[in-house]
Amino acid sequence: MKHSPAFLRAALLVSALFVVGVAQAQVAVIVNPKNATATMTADQVSLIFLGKQTKFPSGAKAQPVDLSEGAPARDEFYTKVTGKTAAQVKATWSKIVFSGKGQPPKELASSDDVKKFVAANPDAIGYIETAAVDGRVKVVLSVD
């Protein structure tokens, strides 16, 4: 049975979309091991990363750090933890900055940079691909 080129292109596109959907990275929300917070809910993390809360559940000051715009783990994190797209998060922060009520999380270039920053700062909270987690940081939330 011979298939038309259009059929083959459509089949290839569907296959590629399936692979992309399956390949989404699992994301881990991380803190410094010295941080008293053991676990967090997605709602608690969301409040910190959207500028609505500045402290951990333990009461310690929270300093969130972000991956740079366009990072797949960033999109995955915001979609699953906050329920917002990257554009919606950017708009939220624009309003907060304009009103003088806060600054967005510091952006770092890679998961390794986020991990190093969190490992060196007891008040830091960030997120990285689950596969990048090691003993220098503590996972407080896993995002599937």
Beta strands, then each sheet from edge to edge (+ up, - down):
strand 1: 27-31
strand 2: 63-67
strand 3: 106-108
strand 4: 124-129
strand 5: 138-143
sheet 1: 3+ 2+ 4+ 1- 5+
end
